[in-house]
């Protein structure tokens, strides 16, 4: 699932006329970087939620044929926050028995993480739930979030401790994590994760590579410069 329902207030005025996932950097829409990375890693079925100007996202991406994937959409009349948006899309994400884990990524994150490495985690979680309900990818703290989110201790995610890391927005979740979330109601993900972490049901891993949270116009320009520099160095045009 790609989370694409945010209003993008910090991106205004760029988001006054188009949704944040469709903003371009390096000649491509932000959400296209995620779709391409997922397709390259073997993911073929993608769910995208949307709210603000969501029809523009559907018009731009279609059903995913141009990317070699199948896209289904989970529209929201009002922004349901992360957990609420996931719960609203569960029927599209998991099997009829609501027992199949799935991966969730943010549309406004650029990351060079190899999603294929998470496929074994998906299989393991399918067998081990409810002992394991989530798996988070953590990264170095960016300047705008230097306090971090979580501590990684021997493959387990903890809430406290020194040298905390930042949650990348990339996670694997079991549907049981959202069993108490009522579809259609805005619910944040953090409190649900905190409870699962307290119950030692959340694993994690550290990714040391390139990761950017494209939350402001300055960071969008940073990604734009990065991509154009890479294209120029490789002799390609964007």
mmCIF file of the C-alpha atoms, coordinates in Angstrom:
data_MODEL
# 
_entry.id   MODEL 
# 
loop_
_atom_site.group_PDB 
_atom_site.id 
_atom_site.type_symbol 
_atom_site.label_atom_id 
_atom_site.label_alt_id 
_atom_site.label_comp_id 
_atom_site.label_asym_id 
_atom_site.label_entity_id 
_atom_site.label_seq_id 
_atom_site.pdbx_PDB_ins_code 
_atom_site.Cartn_x 
_atom_site.Cartn_y 
_atom_site.Cartn_z 
_atom_site.occupancy 
_atom_site.B_iso_or_equiv 
_atom_site.pdbx_formal_charge 
_atom_site.auth_seq_id 
_atom_site.auth_comp_id 
_atom_site.auth_asym_id 
_atom_site.auth_atom_id 
_atom_site.pdbx_PDB_model_num 
ATOM 1   C CA . UNK A 1 1   ? 0.000   0.000   0.000   1.00 0.00 ? 1   UNK A CA 1 
ATOM 2   C CA . UNK A 1 2   ? 1.212   3.510   -0.825  1.00 0.00 ? 2   UNK A CA 1 
ATOM 3   C CA . UNK A 1 3   ? -0.108  6.195   1.512   1.00 0.00 ? 3   UNK A CA 1 
ATOM 4   C CA . UNK A 1 4   ? -1.071  9.208   -0.600  1.00 0.00 ? 4   UNK A CA 1 
ATOM 5   C CA . UNK A 1 5   ? -3.972  10.880  1.220   1.00 0.00 ? 5   UNK A CA 1 
ATOM 6   C CA . UNK A 1 6   ? -2.148  13.720  2.964   1.00 0.00 ? 6   UNK A CA 1 
ATOM 7   C CA . UNK A 1 7   ? -3.014  17.342  2.222   1.00 0.00 ? 7   UNK A CA 1 
ATOM 8   C CA . UNK A 1 8   ? 0.625   18.461  1.998   1.00 0.00 ? 8   UNK A CA 1 
ATOM 9   C CA . UNK A 1 9   ? 0.152   21.700  3.921   1.00 0.00 ? 9   UNK A CA 1 
ATOM 10  C CA . UNK A 1 10  ? 3.900   22.286  4.290   1.00 0.00 ? 10  UNK A CA 1 
ATOM 11  C CA . UNK A 1 11  ? 4.237   22.058  0.512   1.00 0.00 ? 11  UNK A CA 1 
ATOM 12  C CA . UNK A 1 12  ? 1.882   24.935  -0.198  1.00 0.00 ? 12  UNK A CA 1 
ATOM 13  C CA . UNK A 1 13  ? 1.539   26.701  -2.581  1.00 0.00 ? 13  UNK A CA 1 
ATOM 14  C CA . UNK A 1 14  ? 2.832   23.771  -4.675  1.00 0.00 ? 14  UNK A CA 1 
ATOM 15  C CA . UNK A 1 15  ? -0.045  21.591  -3.456  1.00 0.00 ? 15  UNK A CA 1 
ATOM 16  C CA . UNK A 1 16  ? -2.806  24.157  -3.970  1.00 0.00 ? 16  UNK A CA 1 
ATOM 17  C CA . UNK A 1 17  ? -3.577  22.805  -7.444  1.00 0.00 ? 17  UNK A CA 1 
ATOM 18  C CA . UNK A 1 18  ? -2.279  19.216  -7.284  1.00 0.00 ? 18  UNK A CA 1 
ATOM 19  C CA . UNK A 1 19  ? -1.820  16.522  -4.636  1.00 0.00 ? 19  UNK A CA 1 
ATOM 20  C CA . UNK A 1 20  ? 1.617   16.148  -3.071  1.00 0.00 ? 20  UNK A CA 1 
ATOM 21  C CA . UNK A 1 21  ? 2.342   12.654  -4.538  1.00 0.00 ? 21  UNK A CA 1 
ATOM 22  C CA . UNK A 1 22  ? 2.175   14.130  -8.048  1.00 0.00 ? 22  UNK A CA 1 
ATOM 23  C CA . UNK A 1 23  ? 4.819   16.789  -7.449  1.00 0.00 ? 23  UNK A CA 1 
ATOM 24  C CA . UNK A 1 24  ? 7.866   16.212  -9.625  1.00 0.00 ? 24  UNK A CA 1 
ATOM 25  C CA . UNK A 1 25  ? 11.544  15.861  -8.813  1.00 0.00 ? 25  UNK A CA 1 
ATOM 26  C CA . UNK A 1 26  ? 14.139  14.791  -11.332 1.00 0.00 ? 26  UNK A CA 1 
ATOM 27  C CA . UNK A 1 27  ? 11.465  14.721  -14.015 1.00 0.00 ? 27  UNK A CA 1 
ATOM 28  C CA . UNK A 1 28  ? 9.261   12.148  -12.236 1.00 0.00 ? 28  UNK A CA 1 
ATOM 29  C CA . UNK A 1 29  ? 6.334   12.302  -9.861  1.00 0.00 ? 29  UNK A CA 1 
ATOM 30  C CA . UNK A 1 30  ? 7.180   11.469  -6.241  1.00 0.00 ? 30  UNK A CA 1 
ATOM 31  C CA . UNK A 1 31  ? 4.805   8.512   -6.156  1.00 0.00 ? 31  UNK A CA 1 
ATOM 32  C CA . UNK A 1 32  ? 6.318   7.094   -9.354  1.00 0.00 ? 32  UNK A CA 1 
ATOM 33  C CA . UNK A 1 33  ? 9.608   6.489   -7.576  1.00 0.00 ? 33  UNK A CA 1 
ATOM 34  C CA . UNK A 1 34  ? 7.781   4.270   -5.089  1.00 0.00 ? 34  UNK A CA 1 
ATOM 35  C CA . UNK A 1 35  ? 5.770   2.446   -7.732  1.00 0.00 ? 35  UNK A CA 1 
ATOM 36  C CA . UNK A 1 36  ? 8.875   1.724   -9.805  1.00 0.00 ? 36  UNK A CA 1 
ATOM 37  C CA . UNK A 1 37  ? 10.827  0.503   -6.764  1.00 0.00 ? 37  UNK A CA 1 
ATOM 38  C CA . UNK A 1 38  ? 7.988   -1.814  -5.782  1.00 0.00 ? 38  UNK A CA 1 
ATOM 39  C CA . UNK A 1 39  ? 7.661   -3.149  -9.328  1.00 0.00 ? 39  UNK A CA 1 
ATOM 40  C CA . UNK A 1 40  ? 11.418  -3.746  -9.575  1.00 0.00 ? 40  UNK A CA 1 
ATOM 41  C CA . UNK A 1 41  ? 11.249  -5.723  -6.303  1.00 0.00 ? 41  UNK A CA 1 
ATOM 42  C CA . UNK A 1 42  ? 8.507   -8.036  -7.539  1.00 0.00 ? 42  UNK A CA 1 
ATOM 43  C CA . UNK A 1 43  ? 5.417   -6.396  -6.048  1.00 0.00 ? 43  UNK A CA 1 
ATOM 44  C CA . UNK A 1 44  ? 2.600   -6.453  -8.565  1.00 0.00 ? 44  UNK A CA 1 
ATOM 45  C CA . UNK A 1 45  ? -0.535  -5.516  -6.597  1.00 0.00 ? 45  UNK A CA 1 
ATOM 46  C CA . UNK A 1 46  ? -0.555  -2.008  -5.143  1.00 0.00 ? 46  UNK A CA 1 
ATOM 47  C CA . UNK A 1 47  ? -3.263  -0.181  -3.210  1.00 0.00 ? 47  UNK A CA 1 
ATOM 48  C CA . UNK A 1 48  ? -3.152  3.630   -3.099  1.00 0.00 ? 48  UNK A CA 1 
ATOM 49  C CA . UNK A 1 49  ? -5.329  5.647   -0.753  1.00 0.00 ? 49  UNK A CA 1 
ATOM 50  C CA . UNK A 1 50  ? -6.161  9.250   -1.539  1.00 0.00 ? 50  UNK A CA 1 
ATOM 51  C CA . UNK A 1 51  ? -8.333  12.111  -0.363  1.00 0.00 ? 51  UNK A CA 1 
ATOM 52  C CA . UNK A 1 52  ? -7.298  15.627  -1.414  1.00 0.00 ? 52  UNK A CA 1 
ATOM 53  C CA . UNK A 1 53  ? -7.592  15.920  -5.221  1.00 0.00 ? 53  UNK A CA 1 
ATOM 54  C CA . UNK A 1 54  ? -7.564  12.140  -5.370  1.00 0.00 ? 54  UNK A CA 1 
ATOM 55  C CA . UNK A 1 55  ? -9.104  11.983  -8.823  1.00 0.00 ? 55  UNK A CA 1 
ATOM 56  C CA . UNK A 1 56  ? -5.930  13.571  -10.190 1.00 0.00 ? 56  UNK A CA 1 
ATOM 57  C CA . UNK A 1 57  ? -3.891  10.675  -8.783  1.00 0.00 ? 57  UNK A CA 1 
ATOM 58  C CA . UNK A 1 58  ? -6.153  8.118   -10.449 1.00 0.00 ? 58  UNK A CA 1 
ATOM 59  C CA . UNK A 1 59  ? -6.063  10.008  -13.745 1.00 0.00 ? 59  UNK A CA 1 
ATOM 60  C CA . UNK A 1 60  ? -2.258  10.230  -13.685 1.00 0.00 ? 60  UNK A CA 1 
ATOM 61  C CA . UNK A 1 61  ? -1.509  6.632   -12.694 1.00 0.00 ? 61  UNK A CA 1 
ATOM 62  C CA . UNK A 1 62  ? -4.464  4.726   -14.113 1.00 0.00 ? 62  UNK A CA 1 
ATOM 63  C CA . UNK A 1 63  ? -4.535  1.046   -13.274 1.00 0.00 ? 63  UNK A CA 1 
ATOM 64  C CA . UNK A 1 64  ? -0.766  0.731   -13.310 1.00 0.00 ? 64  UNK A CA 1 
ATOM 65  C CA . UNK A 1 65  ? -0.255  -0.786  -16.763 1.00 0.00 ? 65  UNK A CA 1 
ATOM 66  C CA . UNK A 1 66  ? 2.545   1.646   -17.637 1.00 0.00 ? 66  UNK A CA 1 
ATOM 67  C CA . UNK A 1 67  ? 4.475   0.513   -14.531 1.00 0.00 ? 67  UNK A CA 1 
ATOM 68  C CA . UNK A 1 68  ? 3.850   -3.215  -14.878 1.00 0.00 ? 68  UNK A CA 1 
ATOM 69  C CA . UNK A 1 69  ? 1.645   -3.364  -11.770 1.00 0.00 ? 69  UNK A CA 1 
ATOM 70  C CA . UNK A 1 70  ? -2.046  -3.479  -10.904 1.00 0.00 ? 70  UNK A CA 1 
ATOM 71  C CA . UNK A 1 71  ? -3.234  -0.484  -8.889  1.00 0.00 ? 71  UNK A CA 1 
ATOM 72  C CA . UNK A 1 72  ? -6.405  -0.405  -6.801  1.00 0.00 ? 72  UNK A CA 1 
ATOM 73  C CA . UNK A 1 73  ? -7.565  2.775   -5.085  1.00 0.00 ? 73  UNK A CA 1 
ATOM 74  C CA . UNK A 1 74  ? -8.955  3.369   -1.611  1.00 0.00 ? 74  UNK A CA 1 
ATOM 75  C CA . UNK A 1 75  ? -10.603 6.821   -1.683  1.00 0.00 ? 75  UNK A CA 1 
ATOM 76  C CA . UNK A 1 76  ? -11.263 8.676   1.557   1.00 0.00 ? 76  UNK A CA 1 
ATOM 77  C CA . UNK A 1 77  ? -13.934 11.358  1.871   1.00 0.00 ? 77  UNK A CA 1 
ATOM 78  C CA . UNK A 1 78  ? -11.904 12.799  4.739   1.00 0.00 ? 78  UNK A CA 1 
ATOM 79  C CA . UNK A 1 79  ? -8.288  12.088  5.661   1.00 0.00 ? 79  UNK A CA 1 
ATOM 80  C CA . UNK A 1 80  ? -8.330  9.041   7.948   1.00 0.00 ? 80  UNK A CA 1 
ATOM 81  C CA . UNK A 1 81  ? -4.716  9.312   9.189   1.00 0.00 ? 81  UNK A CA 1 
ATOM 82  C CA . UNK A 1 82  ? -2.355  6.374   8.681   1.00 0.00 ? 82  UNK A CA 1 
ATOM 83  C CA . UNK A 1 83  ? -4.012  3.626   10.741  1.00 0.00 ? 83  UNK A CA 1 
ATOM 84  C CA . UNK A 1 84  ? -7.484  4.703   9.679   1.00 0.00 ? 84  UNK A CA 1 
ATOM 85  C CA . UNK A 1 85  ? -6.469  4.710   6.027   1.00 0.00 ? 85  UNK A CA 1 
ATOM 86  C CA . UNK A 1 86  ? -4.930  1.250   6.291   1.00 0.00 ? 86  UNK A CA 1 
ATOM 87  C CA . UNK A 1 87  ? -7.989  -0.148  8.089   1.00 0.00 ? 87  UNK A CA 1 
ATOM 88  C CA . UNK A 1 88  ? -10.210 1.362   5.410   1.00 0.00 ? 88  UNK A CA 1 
ATOM 89  C CA . UNK A 1 89  ? -8.250  -0.519  2.736   1.00 0.00 ? 89  UNK A CA 1 
ATOM 90  C CA . UNK A 1 90  ? -7.863  -3.892  4.483   1.00 0.00 ? 90  UNK A CA 1 
ATOM 91  C CA . UNK A 1 91  ? -10.250 -5.725  2.164   1.00 0.00 ? 91  UNK A CA 1 
ATOM 92  C CA . UNK A 1 92  ? -8.020  -4.688  -0.751  1.00 0.00 ? 92  UNK A CA 1 
ATOM 93  C CA . UNK A 1 93  ? -4.790  -5.543  1.066   1.00 0.00 ? 93  UNK A CA 1 
ATOM 94  C CA . UNK A 1 94  ? -5.317  -8.945  2.593   1.00 0.00 ? 94  UNK A CA 1 
ATOM 95  C CA . UNK A 1 95  ? -7.121  -12.225 2.054   1.00 0.00 ? 95  UNK A CA 1 
ATOM 96  C CA . UNK A 1 96  ? -10.732 -13.001 2.853   1.00 0.00 ? 96  UNK A CA 1 
ATOM 97  C CA . UNK A 1 97  ? -9.667  -14.427 6.225   1.00 0.00 ? 97  UNK A CA 1 
ATOM 98  C CA . UNK A 1 98  ? -7.899  -11.108 6.951   1.00 0.00 ? 98  UNK A CA 1 
ATOM 99  C CA . UNK A 1 99  ? -4.758  -13.009 7.893   1.00 0.00 ? 99  UNK A CA 1 
ATOM 100 C CA . UNK A 1 100 ? -2.215  -11.975 5.244   1.00 0.00 ? 100 UNK A CA 1 
ATOM 101 C CA . UNK A 1 101 ? 0.407   -9.320  6.156   1.00 0.00 ? 101 UNK A CA 1 
ATOM 102 C CA . UNK A 1 102 ? 1.227   -6.512  3.749   1.00 0.00 ? 102 UNK A CA 1 
ATOM 103 C CA . UNK A 1 103 ? 3.753   -3.728  3.217   1.00 0.00 ? 103 UNK A CA 1 
ATOM 104 C CA . UNK A 1 104 ? 2.985   -0.021  3.533   1.00 0.00 ? 104 UNK A CA 1 
ATOM 105 C CA . UNK A 1 105 ? 5.147   2.852   2.249   1.00 0.00 ? 105 UNK A CA 1 
ATOM 106 C CA . UNK A 1 106 ? 4.716   6.614   2.168   1.00 0.00 ? 106 UNK A CA 1 
ATOM 107 C CA . UNK A 1 107 ? 4.215   8.293   -1.190  1.00 0.00 ? 107 UNK A CA 1 
ATOM 108 C CA . UNK A 1 108 ? 6.310   11.303  -0.176  1.00 0.00 ? 108 UNK A CA 1 
ATOM 109 C CA . UNK A 1 109 ? 9.471   9.372   0.725   1.00 0.00 ? 109 UNK A CA 1 
ATOM 110 C CA . UNK A 1 110 ? 12.377  8.725   -1.622  1.00 0.00 ? 110 UNK A CA 1 
ATOM 111 C CA . UNK A 1 111 ? 14.324  5.670   -0.527  1.00 0.00 ? 111 UNK A CA 1 
ATOM 112 C CA . UNK A 1 112 ? 16.805  3.353   -2.233  1.00 0.00 ? 112 UNK A CA 1 
ATOM 113 C CA . UNK A 1 113 ? 15.875  0.433   -0.003  1.00 0.00 ? 113 UNK A CA 1 
ATOM 114 C CA . UNK A 1 114 ? 15.473  -2.914  -1.789  1.00 0.00 ? 114 UNK A CA 1 
ATOM 115 C CA . UNK A 1 115 ? 11.878  -3.897  -1.034  1.00 0.00 ? 115 UNK A CA 1 
ATOM 116 C CA . UNK A 1 116 ? 12.548  -7.455  -2.197  1.00 0.00 ? 116 UNK A CA 1 
ATOM 117 C CA . UNK A 1 117 ? 14.472  -8.053  1.038   1.00 0.00 ? 117 UNK A CA 1 
ATOM 118 C CA . UNK A 1 118 ? 11.186  -7.727  2.922   1.00 0.00 ? 118 UNK A CA 1 
ATOM 119 C CA . UNK A 1 119 ? 9.497   -10.628 1.157   1.00 0.00 ? 119 UNK A CA 1 
ATOM 120 C CA . UNK A 1 120 ? 10.854  -13.217 3.653   1.00 0.00 ? 120 UNK A CA 1 
ATOM 121 C CA . UNK A 1 121 ? 9.596   -10.997 6.512   1.00 0.00 ? 121 UNK A CA 1 
ATOM 122 C CA . UNK A 1 122 ? 6.115   -11.075 5.014   1.00 0.00 ? 122 UNK A CA 1 
ATOM 123 C CA . UNK A 1 123 ? 6.221   -14.858 4.925   1.00 0.00 ? 123 UNK A CA 1 
ATOM 124 C CA . UNK A 1 124 ? 7.565   -15.125 8.472   1.00 0.00 ? 124 UNK A CA 1 
ATOM 125 C CA . UNK A 1 125 ? 4.939   -12.759 9.862   1.00 0.00 ? 125 UNK A CA 1 
ATOM 126 C CA . UNK A 1 126 ? 2.203   -14.772 8.197   1.00 0.00 ? 126 UNK A CA 1 
ATOM 127 C CA . UNK A 1 127 ? 3.329   -17.781 10.229  1.00 0.00 ? 127 UNK A CA 1 
ATOM 128 C CA . UNK A 1 128 ? 4.263   -16.068 13.487  1.00 0.00 ? 128 UNK A CA 1 
ATOM 129 C CA . UNK A 1 129 ? 1.360   -13.675 14.192  1.00 0.00 ? 129 UNK A CA 1 
ATOM 130 C CA . UNK A 1 130 ? 0.204   -12.625 16.737  1.00 0.00 ? 130 UNK A CA 1 
ATOM 131 C CA . UNK A 1 131 ? 3.735   -12.853 18.171  1.00 0.00 ? 131 UNK A CA 1 
ATOM 132 C CA . UNK A 1 132 ? 4.925   -10.524 15.399  1.00 0.00 ? 132 UNK A CA 1 
ATOM 133 C CA . UNK A 1 133 ? 2.538   -7.810  14.243  1.00 0.00 ? 133 UNK A CA 1 
ATOM 134 C CA . UNK A 1 134 ? 4.837   -5.260  12.578  1.00 0.00 ? 134 UNK A CA 1 
ATOM 135 C CA . UNK A 1 135 ? 8.308   -4.854  11.102  1.00 0.00 ? 135 UNK A CA 1 
ATOM 136 C CA . UNK A 1 136 ? 9.726   -1.349  10.664  1.00 0.00 ? 136 UNK A CA 1 
ATOM 137 C CA . UNK A 1 137 ? 12.590  -0.043  8.565   1.00 0.00 ? 137 UNK A CA 1 
ATOM 138 C CA . UNK A 1 138 ? 14.570  2.577   10.503  1.00 0.00 ? 138 UNK A CA 1 
ATOM 139 C CA . UNK A 1 139 ? 17.023  5.127   9.120   1.00 0.00 ? 139 UNK A CA 1 
ATOM 140 C CA . UNK A 1 140 ? 19.472  7.743   10.373  1.00 0.00 ? 140 UNK A CA 1 
ATOM 141 C CA . UNK A 1 141 ? 17.843  10.820  11.863  1.00 0.00 ? 141 UNK A CA 1 
ATOM 142 C CA . UNK A 1 142 ? 17.471  13.693  9.384   1.00 0.00 ? 142 UNK A CA 1 
ATOM 143 C CA . UNK A 1 143 ? 18.277  17.253  10.529  1.00 0.00 ? 143 UNK A CA 1 
ATOM 144 C CA . UNK A 1 144 ? 14.587  18.106  10.947  1.00 0.00 ? 144 UNK A CA 1 
ATOM 145 C CA . UNK A 1 145 ? 14.002  15.092  13.237  1.00 0.00 ? 145 UNK A CA 1 
ATOM 146 C CA . UNK A 1 146 ? 17.228  14.643  15.151  1.00 0.00 ? 146 UNK A CA 1 
ATOM 147 C CA . UNK A 1 147 ? 15.621  13.006  18.214  1.00 0.00 ? 147 UNK A CA 1 
ATOM 148 C CA . UNK A 1 148 ? 14.497  9.940   16.251  1.00 0.00 ? 148 UNK A CA 1 
ATOM 149 C CA . UNK A 1 149 ? 11.504  7.695   16.871  1.00 0.00 ? 149 UNK A CA 1 
ATOM 150 C CA . UNK A 1 150 ? 12.594  4.251   18.038  1.00 0.00 ? 150 UNK A CA 1 
ATOM 151 C CA . UNK A 1 151 ? 15.503  2.292   19.403  1.00 0.00 ? 151 UNK A CA 1 
ATOM 152 C CA . UNK A 1 152 ? 16.584  -0.903  17.668  1.00 0.00 ? 152 UNK A CA 1 
ATOM 153 C CA . UNK A 1 153 ? 17.730  -3.622  20.083  1.00 0.00 ? 153 UNK A CA 1 
ATOM 154 C CA . UNK A 1 154 ? 18.792  -6.973  18.624  1.00 0.00 ? 154 UNK A CA 1 
ATOM 155 C CA . UNK A 1 155 ? 16.146  -6.879  15.921  1.00 0.00 ? 155 UNK A CA 1 
ATOM 156 C CA . UNK A 1 156 ? 13.377  -5.645  18.229  1.00 0.00 ? 156 UNK A CA 1 
ATOM 157 C CA . UNK A 1 157 ? 11.957  -2.118  18.190  1.00 0.00 ? 157 UNK A CA 1 
ATOM 158 C CA . UNK A 1 158 ? 11.892  -0.264  21.525  1.00 0.00 ? 158 UNK A CA 1 
ATOM 159 C CA . UNK A 1 159 ? 10.448  3.096   22.520  1.00 0.00 ? 159 UNK A CA 1 
ATOM 160 C CA . UNK A 1 160 ? 13.305  4.268   24.703  1.00 0.00 ? 160 UNK A CA 1 
ATOM 161 C CA . UNK A 1 161 ? 17.078  4.163   24.698  1.00 0.00 ? 161 UNK A CA 1 
ATOM 162 C CA . UNK A 1 162 ? 20.047  6.072   23.376  1.00 0.00 ? 162 UNK A CA 1 
ATOM 163 C CA . UNK A 1 163 ? 20.859  6.472   19.683  1.00 0.00 ? 163 UNK A CA 1 
ATOM 164 C CA . UNK A 1 164 ? 17.271  6.314   18.537  1.00 0.00 ? 164 UNK A CA 1 
ATOM 165 C CA . UNK A 1 165 ? 16.571  6.062   14.814  1.00 0.00 ? 165 UNK A CA 1 
ATOM 166 C CA . UNK A 1 166 ? 13.844  7.512   12.582  1.00 0.00 ? 166 UNK A CA 1 
ATOM 167 C CA . UNK A 1 167 ? 10.976  5.464   11.206  1.00 0.00 ? 167 UNK A CA 1 
ATOM 168 C CA . UNK A 1 168 ? 11.348  5.529   7.420   1.00 0.00 ? 168 UNK A CA 1 
ATOM 169 C CA . UNK A 1 169 ? 7.646   5.200   6.638   1.00 0.00 ? 169 UNK A CA 1 
ATOM 170 C CA . UNK A 1 170 ? 8.314   1.680   5.342   1.00 0.00 ? 170 UNK A CA 1 
ATOM 171 C CA . UNK A 1 171 ? 6.671   -1.065  7.350   1.00 0.00 ? 171 UNK A CA 1 
ATOM 172 C CA . UNK A 1 172 ? 5.143   -4.512  7.196   1.00 0.00 ? 172 UNK A CA 1 
ATOM 173 C CA . UNK A 1 173 ? 1.948   -5.022  9.169   1.00 0.00 ? 173 UNK A CA 1 
ATOM 174 C CA . UNK A 1 174 ? -0.342  -7.880  10.093  1.00 0.00 ? 174 UNK A CA 1 
ATOM 175 C CA . UNK A 1 175 ? -4.079  -7.150  9.855   1.00 0.00 ? 175 UNK A CA 1 
ATOM 176 C CA . UNK A 1 176 ? -4.427  -8.055  13.540  1.00 0.00 ? 176 UNK A CA 1 
ATOM 177 C CA . UNK A 1 177 ? -2.606  -4.822  14.355  1.00 0.00 ? 177 UNK A CA 1 
ATOM 178 C CA . UNK A 1 178 ? -5.701  -2.941  13.160  1.00 0.00 ? 178 UNK A CA 1 
ATOM 179 C CA . UNK A 1 179 ? -8.387  -5.195  14.632  1.00 0.00 ? 179 UNK A CA 1 
ATOM 180 C CA . UNK A 1 180 ? -9.729  -2.449  16.926  1.00 0.00 ? 180 UNK A CA 1 
ATOM 181 C CA . UNK A 1 181 ? -9.693  0.299   14.277  1.00 0.00 ? 181 UNK A CA 1 
ATOM 182 C CA . UNK A 1 182 ? -13.149 1.106   12.944  1.00 0.00 ? 182 UNK A CA 1 
ATOM 183 C CA . UNK A 1 183 ? -13.067 1.734   9.172   1.00 0.00 ? 183 UNK A CA 1 
ATOM 184 C CA . UNK A 1 184 ? -13.966 5.296   8.242   1.00 0.00 ? 184 UNK A CA 1 
ATOM 185 C CA . UNK A 1 185 ? -12.664 6.797   11.500  1.00 0.00 ? 185 UNK A CA 1 
ATOM 186 C CA . UNK A 1 186 ? -9.421  8.829   11.578  1.00 0.00 ? 186 UNK A CA 1 
ATOM 187 C CA . UNK A 1 187 ? -6.836  6.962   13.661  1.00 0.00 ? 187 UNK A CA 1 
ATOM 188 C CA . UNK A 1 188 ? -3.104  7.617   13.959  1.00 0.00 ? 188 UNK A CA 1 
ATOM 189 C CA . UNK A 1 189 ? -0.624  4.765   13.633  1.00 0.00 ? 189 UNK A CA 1 
ATOM 190 C CA . UNK A 1 190 ? 1.824   5.806   16.374  1.00 0.00 ? 190 UNK A CA 1 
ATOM 191 C CA . UNK A 1 191 ? -0.314  4.839   19.422  1.00 0.00 ? 191 UNK A CA 1 
ATOM 192 C CA . UNK A 1 192 ? -1.089  1.447   17.900  1.00 0.00 ? 192 UNK A CA 1 
ATOM 193 C CA . UNK A 1 193 ? 2.588   0.811   17.206  1.00 0.00 ? 193 UNK A CA 1 
ATOM 194 C CA . UNK A 1 194 ? 3.538   1.919   20.717  1.00 0.00 ? 194 UNK A CA 1 
ATOM 195 C CA . UNK A 1 195 ? 1.165   -0.632  22.227  1.00 0.00 ? 195 UNK A CA 1 
ATOM 196 C CA . UNK A 1 196 ? 2.515   -3.389  19.995  1.00 0.00 ? 196 UNK A CA 1 
ATOM 197 C CA . UNK A 1 197 ? 6.096   -2.387  20.866  1.00 0.00 ? 197 UNK A CA 1 
ATOM 198 C CA . UNK A 1 198 ? 5.266   -2.528  24.579  1.00 0.00 ? 198 UNK A CA 1 
ATOM 199 C CA . UNK A 1 199 ? 4.025   -6.071  23.942  1.00 0.00 ? 199 UNK A CA 1 
ATOM 200 C CA . UNK A 1 200 ? 7.299   -6.960  22.146  1.00 0.00 ? 200 UNK A CA 1 
ATOM 201 C CA . UNK A 1 201 ? 5.453   -7.649  18.888  1.00 0.00 ? 201 UNK A CA 1 
ATOM 202 C CA . UNK A 1 202 ? 7.431   -5.308  16.618  1.00 0.00 ? 202 UNK A CA 1 
ATOM 203 C CA . UNK A 1 203 ? 10.702  -6.180  14.879  1.00 0.00 ? 203 UNK A CA 1 
ATOM 204 C CA . UNK A 1 204 ? 12.851  -3.856  12.828  1.00 0.00 ? 204 UNK A CA 1 
ATOM 205 C CA . UNK A 1 205 ? 15.961  -3.297  10.767  1.00 0.00 ? 205 UNK A CA 1 
ATOM 206 C CA . UNK A 1 206 ? 18.341  -0.453  10.017  1.00 0.00 ? 206 UNK A CA 1 
ATOM 207 C CA . UNK A 1 207 ? 18.821  0.917   6.495   1.00 0.00 ? 207 UNK A CA 1 
ATOM 208 C CA . UNK A 1 208 ? 21.973  3.049   6.099   1.00 0.00 ? 208 UNK A CA 1 
ATOM 209 C CA . UNK A 1 209 ? 21.386  4.116   2.504   1.00 0.00 ? 209 UNK A CA 1 
ATOM 210 C CA . UNK A 1 210 ? 19.759  7.089   0.789   1.00 0.00 ? 210 UNK A CA 1 
ATOM 211 C CA . UNK A 1 211 ? 16.431  8.129   2.333   1.00 0.00 ? 211 UNK A CA 1 
ATOM 212 C CA . UNK A 1 212 ? 14.680  11.477  2.034   1.00 0.00 ? 212 UNK A CA 1 
ATOM 213 C CA . UNK A 1 213 ? 11.417  12.653  3.563   1.00 0.00 ? 213 UNK A CA 1 
ATOM 214 C CA . UNK A 1 214 ? 10.054  15.038  0.931   1.00 0.00 ? 214 UNK A CA 1 
ATOM 215 C CA . UNK A 1 215 ? 7.985   17.143  3.320   1.00 0.00 ? 215 UNK A CA 1 
ATOM 216 C CA . UNK A 1 216 ? 8.838   20.688  2.260   1.00 0.00 ? 216 UNK A CA 1 
ATOM 217 C CA . UNK A 1 217 ? 9.640   22.579  -0.970  1.00 0.00 ? 217 UNK A CA 1 
ATOM 218 C CA . UNK A 1 218 ? 13.300  22.734  0.074   1.00 0.00 ? 218 UNK A CA 1 
ATOM 219 C CA . UNK A 1 219 ? 13.501  18.953  0.383   1.00 0.00 ? 219 UNK A CA 1 
ATOM 220 C CA . UNK A 1 220 ? 11.710  18.565  -2.949  1.00 0.00 ? 220 UNK A CA 1 
ATOM 221 C CA . UNK A 1 221 ? 14.425  20.753  -4.507  1.00 0.00 ? 221 UNK A CA 1 
ATOM 222 C CA . UNK A 1 222 ? 17.068  18.644  -2.751  1.00 0.00 ? 222 UNK A CA 1 
ATOM 223 C CA . UNK A 1 223 ? 15.720  15.488  -4.374  1.00 0.00 ? 223 UNK A CA 1 
ATOM 224 C CA . UNK A 1 224 ? 15.416  17.276  -7.702  1.00 0.00 ? 224 UNK A CA 1 
ATOM 225 C CA . UNK A 1 225 ? 19.097  18.289  -7.596  1.00 0.00 ? 225 UNK A CA 1 
ATOM 226 C CA . UNK A 1 226 ? 20.120  14.785  -6.516  1.00 0.00 ? 226 UNK A CA 1 
ATOM 227 C CA . UNK A 1 227 ? 18.298  13.094  -9.381  1.00 0.00 ? 227 UNK A CA 1 
ATOM 228 C CA . UNK A 1 228 ? 19.451  15.532  -12.048 1.00 0.00 ? 228 UNK A CA 1 
ATOM 229 C CA . UNK A 1 229 ? 23.053  15.218  -10.837 1.00 0.00 ? 229 UNK A CA 1 
ATOM 230 C CA . UNK A 1 230 ? 22.837  11.439  -11.087 1.00 0.00 ? 230 UNK A CA 1 
ATOM 231 C CA . UNK A 1 231 ? 21.298  11.602  -14.543 1.00 0.00 ? 231 UNK A CA 1 
ATOM 232 C CA . UNK A 1 232 ? 23.992  14.026  -15.675 1.00 0.00 ? 232 UNK A CA 1 
ATOM 233 C CA . UNK A 1 233 ? 26.763  11.827  -14.310 1.00 0.00 ? 233 UNK A CA 1 
ATOM 234 C CA . UNK A 1 234 ? 25.323  8.790   -16.065 1.00 0.00 ? 234 UNK A CA 1 
ATOM 235 C CA . UNK A 1 235 ? 24.853  10.667  -19.322 1.00 0.00 ? 235 UNK A CA 1 
ATOM 236 C CA . UNK A 1 236 ? 21.065  10.196  -19.249 1.00 0.00 ? 236 UNK A CA 1 
ATOM 237 C CA . UNK A 1 237 ? 18.359  12.812  -19.641 1.00 0.00 ? 237 UNK A CA 1 
ATOM 238 C CA . UNK A 1 238 ? 15.460  13.086  -17.198 1.00 0.00 ? 238 UNK A CA 1 
# 
